Amino acid sequence: MTKVFVTGASGFIAKHILRELMEKGYAVRASVRSDRRKEELESLFRDASLEFATLDLTRDDGWQDALKGCDVLIHTASPFPLTEPKDPQDLIRPAVDGTLRAMRAAKEAGIKRVILTSSCAAIYKQADKPKMQPSDETYWTSPDDPAVGAYEASKTLAEKAAWDFVADHSEIALTTINPGAVFGPPMDARYGSSLELVEQLMTGKVPMAPPMDMVAVDVRDVARMHVAAIDLEATKGERFAAASGTHRFLELGEFLKAWDASLKTPGREAPVWLLRIMGLFSGEVKGVLANVGRTLAVSGAKAERTFGFEFIPVKDALIASAEAVRMHKLNERTQ
């Protein structure tokens, strides 16, 4: 039986990958950062036979032993904040070093198949591309460009580090999956940054929509791409945008409002002049300004052709997120 090692296994995407792997009959070893995360997964997958390893992206301890006996590495672990850090290296260092740590351990373990979770953020901001031209997998974000934030730089540099590594170790076949913003149903109440954004759109915490667009995808599609890539020969040596569609933030709010008219979704876009003033005092707003006047659209056509499926519509993924957020908040009030 093929054994798959999954890093960052308690993450929003990774939990869906674990379920998909086990449904497809793979043996799974999952890495977590703490016993608390291990207990979280044991509770979620009560009847499953999961192996665990406790690992840290920033430390070498345990990586080589953890991957011994595994055939495939799926590396999902990477920090993803909603706000821009004061020091970009706080994101870049663990993303790049963690990816190389995982790749080196895979090589030492004799693993020849690696699936890496990257991001559309590593695609859509190539400096010499016209700002309103949509992107595809042939483009790379320019990490040193002033318009590129710390998260976008971290995902770009981490993915490039992985491709550079396999260029020197041709026995390893690498595939990268590059999701946009990931919506859809979480498997438990700990759902991370993407759904926190949905909650903010639902509850009036975003009084005016940022005047920008967002490329998005359903978590279920992201998970099945990771798992299908293991044995799909056409995916080896390729990167794939997991991108269902691109919508303005205001349009995402309109999807939610049509679903439930009582939600306090934004009714207008924030004027750029106001954002420029606010950007003098807020790094988060300054990050929004970097996306004004450009499209973040990325085509998912290559993935649909190669994997042979159609992406779940963004609207459906967003509503699934909203239903989960509402249920979580209802459970909190009744406990």
C-alpha positions as CSV (number, residue, x, y, z in Angstrom):
1,M,0.0,0.0,0.0
2,T,1.3,3.4,-1.0
3,K,2.1,5.5,2.1
4,V,1.7,9.3,1.9
5,F,3.3,11.8,4.3
6,V,1.3,15.0,4.7
7,T,2.8,18.1,6.4
8,G,0.7,20.7,8.1
9,A,-2.0,18.1,8.5
10,S,-4.2,20.2,10.8
11,G,-4.7,22.9,8.2
12,F,-7.9,23.7,6.4
13,I,-6.8,22.2,3.1
14,A,-4.8,19.4,4.6
15,K,-7.7,17.9,6.5
16,H,-9.6,17.5,3.2
17,I,-6.5,16.0,1.7
18,L,-6.3,13.5,4.6
19,R,-9.9,12.5,4.0
20,E,-9.5,12.2,0.3
21,L,-6.3,10.0,0.8
22,M,-8.0,7.6,3.2
23,E,-11.1,7.3,1.0
24,K,-8.8,6.4,-1.9
25,G,-7.1,3.7,0.2
26,Y,-3.7,5.3,0.9
27,A,-1.9,4.8,4.1
28,V,-1.2,8.2,5.7
29,R,1.3,9.6,8.1
30,A,0.5,13.2,9.2
31,S,2.8,15.8,10.7
32,V,1.5,18.2,13.4
33,R,3.2,20.8,15.5
34,S,1.8,19.7,18.8
35,D,-0.1,17.0,20.7
36,R,-3.1,19.3,20.7
37,R,-3.2,19.2,16.9
38,K,-2.8,15.4,17.0
39,E,-5.8,15.1,19.3
40,E,-7.8,17.4,17.0
41,L,-7.1,15.1,14.0
42,E,-7.7,11.9,16.1
43,S,-11.1,13.3,17.0
44,L,-11.9,14.2,13.4
45,F,-10.9,10.8,12.0
46,R,-12.0,8.5,14.8
47,D,-12.2,5.3,12.8
48,A,-9.1,5.9,10.6
49,S,-5.7,4.4,11.0
50,L,-3.5,7.6,11.0
51,E,0.2,7.7,11.9
52,F,1.6,10.9,13.4
53,A,4.9,12.8,13.6
54,T,5.5,16.0,15.5
55,L,7.5,18.4,13.4
56,D,8.4,22.1,13.2
57,L,9.0,24.0,9.9
58,T,11.8,25.9,11.5
59,R,13.8,23.0,13.1
60,D,15.6,20.0,11.6
61,D,14.7,17.7,14.5
62,G,12.8,14.6,13.4
63,W,12.3,15.2,9.7
64,Q,14.4,12.4,8.3
65,D,13.0,9.8,10.7
66,A,9.4,11.0,10.1
67,L,9.5,10.4,6.4
68,K,11.2,7.0,6.5
69,G,9.0,4.3,4.9
70,C,6.8,6.8,3.0
71,D,6.4,6.8,-0.8
72,V,4.9,10.3,-1.4
73,L,5.3,13.7,0.3
74,I,2.4,16.2,0.2
75,H,3.8,19.4,1.7
76,T,1.0,21.8,2.6
77,A,2.6,23.5,5.7
78,S,3.2,27.2,5.3
79,P,2.1,30.3,7.4
80,F,-0.9,32.3,6.0
81,P,-1.8,35.4,7.9
82,L,-4.6,37.8,7.1
83,T,-2.5,40.9,7.9
84,E,1.0,41.9,6.6
85,P,3.8,41.2,9.1
86,K,6.1,44.0,10.2
87,D,9.1,41.9,9.0
88,P,8.5,40.0,5.7
89,Q,11.1,37.5,6.7
90,D,8.8,36.3,9.5
91,L,6.8,34.6,6.7
92,I,9.5,34.1,4.0
93,R,12.0,32.3,6.2
94,P,9.8,29.5,7.5
95,A,8.1,29.0,4.1
96,V,11.3,28.6,2.2
97,D,13.3,26.8,4.9
98,G,10.4,24.6,5.7
99,T,10.0,23.6,2.1
100,L,13.7,22.8,1.7
101,R,13.7,20.9,5.0
102,A,10.8,18.7,3.7
103,M,12.4,18.2,0.3
104,R,15.7,17.2,1.8
105,A,14.0,14.8,4.1
106,A,12.1,13.3,1.2
107,K,15.3,12.8,-0.7
108,E,17.0,11.1,2.2
109,A,13.9,8.8,2.6
110,G,14.0,7.8,-1.0
111,I,10.7,9.5,-1.8
112,K,10.4,10.1,-5.6
113,R,6.9,11.8,-5.7
114,V,6.3,15.2,-4.1
115,I,3.1,17.3,-4.3
116,L,3.6,20.9,-3.0
117,T,0.8,23.3,-2.0
118,S,1.8,26.6,-3.5
119,S,-0.5,29.5,-4.3
120,C,-1.9,31.7,-7.1
121,A,0.0,34.4,-5.2
122,A,3.1,32.9,-6.7
123,I,1.7,33.5,-10.2
124,Y,-0.4,36.7,-10.5
125,K,2.2,39.5,-9.9
126,Q,4.8,39.2,-12.6
127,A,6.3,42.7,-12.8
128,D,6.6,42.9,-16.6
129,K,3.1,41.6,-17.3
130,P,0.4,44.2,-18.1
131,K,-1.5,44.8,-14.8
132,M,-5.0,44.0,-16.2
133,Q,-3.9,40.8,-18.1
134,P,-5.0,37.6,-16.5
135,S,-2.2,35.1,-15.6
136,D,-1.6,31.4,-16.0
137,E,1.0,28.9,-14.8
138,T,3.6,30.3,-17.1
139,Y,3.8,33.5,-15.0
140,W,5.8,33.9,-11.8
141,T,5.2,36.6,-9.2
142,S,8.3,38.9,-8.9
143,P,9.1,38.7,-5.2
144,D,11.2,41.9,-5.1
145,D,8.5,44.1,-6.7
146,P,7.1,46.8,-4.4
147,A,3.6,45.7,-5.1
148,V,4.3,42.2,-3.8
149,G,3.4,41.5,-0.2
150,A,5.2,39.2,2.3
151,Y,2.8,36.3,1.8
152,E,3.0,36.5,-2.0
153,A,6.8,36.6,-1.8
154,S,7.0,33.7,0.6
155,K,4.9,31.4,-1.6
156,T,6.8,32.4,-4.7
157,L,10.3,31.9,-3.1
158,A,9.2,28.6,-1.5
159,E,7.9,27.2,-4.7
160,K,11.0,28.3,-6.6
161,A,13.2,26.7,-4.0
162,A,11.3,23.4,-4.5
163,W,11.7,23.5,-8.3
164,D,15.4,24.4,-7.9
165,F,15.8,21.4,-5.6
166,V,14.3,18.9,-8.0
167,A,16.4,20.4,-10.8
168,D,19.4,19.1,-8.9
169,H,17.7,15.8,-7.9
170,S,16.0,14.6,-11.0
171,E,14.8,11.3,-9.4
172,I,12.1,13.3,-7.6
173,A,8.9,14.2,-9.6
174,L,7.4,17.4,-8.4
175,T,3.9,18.8,-8.9
176,T,2.7,22.1,-7.5
177,I,-0.9,22.9,-6.8
178,N,-1.5,26.7,-6.7
179,P,-4.8,27.6,-5.1
180,G,-6.5,31.0,-5.1
181,A,-8.3,32.0,-1.9
182,V,-9.7,28.8,-0.6
183,F,-13.4,28.7,0.4
184,G,-15.8,25.7,0.9
185,P,-16.8,23.6,3.9
186,P,-14.3,23.2,6.7
187,M,-14.2,19.8,8.4
188,D,-14.3,21.2,11.9
189,A,-14.5,24.5,13.8
190,R,-10.9,25.5,13.3
191,Y,-11.0,26.8,9.7
192,G,-8.2,29.4,9.4
193,S,-7.7,32.6,7.5
194,S,-9.8,32.1,4.4
195,L,-13.0,31.6,6.2
196,E,-12.2,34.3,8.7
197,L,-12.5,36.6,5.7
198,V,-15.9,35.2,4.9
199,E,-17.0,35.8,8.5
200,Q,-15.8,39.4,8.2
201,L,-17.8,39.9,5.0
202,M,-20.9,38.5,6.7
203,T,-20.8,40.5,9.9
204,G,-20.1,44.1,8.9
205,K,-16.4,44.0,9.8
206,V,-15.8,45.0,6.2
207,P,-18.0,48.2,5.9
208,M,-16.7,49.0,2.4
209,A,-15.3,46.4,0.0
210,P,-11.7,46.7,-1.1
211,P,-11.7,47.9,-4.8
212,M,-10.0,44.7,-6.0
213,D,-10.7,41.3,-7.3
214,M,-9.9,37.8,-5.8
215,V,-9.2,34.5,-7.5
216,A,-10.9,31.7,-5.5
217,V,-11.5,27.9,-5.4
218,D,-13.3,25.3,-3.4
219,V,-11.2,23.4,-0.8
220,R,-12.7,20.1,-2.1
221,D,-11.3,20.7,-5.5
222,V,-7.9,21.6,-4.1
223,A,-7.8,18.4,-2.1
224,R,-8.7,16.1,-5.0
225,M,-6.1,17.7,-7.2
226,H,-3.4,16.9,-4.6
227,V,-4.5,13.3,-4.4
228,A,-5.2,12.7,-8.1
229,A,-1.7,14.1,-8.9
230,I,0.0,11.3,-7.1
231,D,-0.5,8.8,-9.9
232,L,-1.4,11.1,-12.8
233,E,1.6,11.0,-15.1
234,A,0.7,14.2,-16.9
235,T,1.0,16.2,-13.7
236,K,4.7,15.4,-13.1
237,G,7.0,18.3,-13.5
238,E,4.0,20.7,-13.8
239,R,2.4,23.5,-11.8
240,F,-1.4,23.9,-11.7
241,A,-3.5,26.8,-10.8
242,A,-6.5,25.7,-8.6
243,A,-8.7,28.6,-9.7
244,S,-12.4,28.4,-10.2
245,G,-13.0,32.1,-11.0
246,T,-12.2,35.7,-10.2
247,H,-14.7,38.1,-8.6
248,R,-14.6,41.6,-7.1
249,F,-14.8,41.7,-3.3
250,L,-18.1,43.5,-3.7
251,E,-19.5,40.7,-5.8
252,L,-18.5,38.2,-3.1
253,G,-20.6,40.3,-0.7
254,E,-23.5,40.3,-3.1
255,F,-23.4,36.5,-3.3
256,L,-23.7,36.3,0.4
257,K,-26.4,38.9,0.5
258,A,-28.5,37.0,-2.0
259,W,-28.1,33.9,0.2
260,D,-29.2,35.8,3.3
261,A,-30.5,39.3,3.0
262,S,-30.0,40.0,6.8
263,L,-26.2,39.8,6.5
264,K,-24.2,43.0,6.9
265,T,-22.2,42.7,3.7
266,P,-20.5,45.8,2.2
267,G,-22.7,47.8,-0.2
268,R,-20.0,49.7,-2.0
269,E,-16.3,49.8,-2.7
270,A,-14.0,52.0,-0.7
271,P,-12.8,55.0,-2.7
272,V,-9.1,54.9,-3.5
273,W,-8.5,58.4,-2.1
274,L,-9.7,57.2,1.3
275,L,-7.5,54.1,1.1
276,R,-4.5,56.2,0.3
277,I,-5.0,58.2,3.5
278,M,-5.6,55.1,5.6
279,G,-2.6,53.4,4.0
280,L,-0.4,56.0,5.7
281,F,-1.3,54.3,9.0
282,S,-2.2,50.8,8.1
283,G,0.0,48.1,6.5
284,E,-3.1,46.1,5.8
285,V,-4.7,48.9,3.8
286,K,-1.3,49.6,2.1
287,G,-1.4,45.9,0.9
288,V,-4.9,46.5,-0.6
289,L,-3.6,49.5,-2.5
290,A,-1.0,47.4,-4.2
291,N,-3.8,45.4,-5.8
292,V,-5.9,48.4,-7.0
293,G,-5.8,48.8,-10.8
294,R,-4.5,45.3,-11.5
295,T,-6.2,41.9,-11.9
296,L,-5.4,38.9,-9.8
297,A,-7.2,36.6,-12.2
298,V,-5.5,33.3,-12.9
299,S,-6.8,30.7,-15.4
300,G,-7.7,27.2,-14.1
301,A,-8.1,25.8,-17.6
302,K,-4.9,23.8,-17.5
303,A,-6.1,22.0,-14.3
304,E,-9.5,21.2,-15.7
305,R,-8.0,19.8,-18.9
306,T,-5.4,17.7,-17.2
307,F,-7.4,16.4,-14.2
308,G,-10.6,16.0,-16.3
309,F,-13.1,17.9,-14.1
310,E,-14.8,21.2,-13.7
311,F,-14.2,23.4,-10.7
312,I,-17.0,24.0,-8.2
313,P,-18.3,27.6,-8.8
314,V,-16.9,30.2,-6.5
315,K,-20.4,31.2,-5.4
316,D,-21.2,27.7,-4.2
317,A,-17.8,27.5,-2.4
318,L,-18.5,30.8,-0.7
319,I,-22.0,29.8,0.5
320,A,-20.6,26.5,1.9
321,S,-18.2,28.6,3.9
322,A,-20.9,30.9,5.1
323,E,-23.0,28.0,6.2
324,A,-20.1,26.6,8.2
325,V,-19.3,29.9,9.8
326,R,-23.0,30.4,10.8
327,M,-23.1,26.9,12.3
328,H,-19.9,27.4,14.2
329,K,-21.2,30.7,15.7
330,L,-24.5,29.1,16.6
331,N,-22.7,26.2,18.4
332,E,-20.6,28.8,20.3
333,R,-23.7,30.5,21.6
334,T,-25.4,27.2,22.7
335,Q,-22.4,25.8,24.5
